[in-house]
């Protein structure tokens, strides 16, 4: 299964109130599938296939880890501690994902 439906689900579960005034790009480098980036700007969310030139933070994982985090079966912090998830750039932004998207 492709990761594309996961990014559609992220858009559907977006919390616009939490994104008010933010201007961020989350890059998702999926090691065994297609890369995506999610643009958060002034209360809107758009997921785009491919790699962004200048993301705020890059999250590197495989598709299984991504599916677990989005479904709520895997805790993002635990995945990070276990080495299943790596972050480059502003690490603190990665912790905002839980506020910006209603997971599970």
C-alpha positions, 0 to 999 in steps of 0.5 A: 500500500502506498503512503499517499492515502496517509497524507490524504488522511493527515489533511482531513484530520488537520486542526486549523485552529492550532496552525493559526499564524504558522508558516511551516514545511514538514518534509517526510522522507519515506525510505521505502516509498514516495517522499511528501511534504506538508505545508502549513500556512495561516491555518491551512494544510496541503500535502504535496508529493516530492521533496521541498527545497527548504523544509522547516523539519525533515522526518525520516522513517519507513512507511510502516512507522509512518502508518503506525504514528498516523493511526495512533498505534505508535507514539512518535517520541517512542519511535524516535527513541527506538531509532525508527524515526529520525529528524533533521532541522528544527526538532521541536517542530516535530513535537507540534505534529500531535497538535496540528493533526488529530491522530488515531 
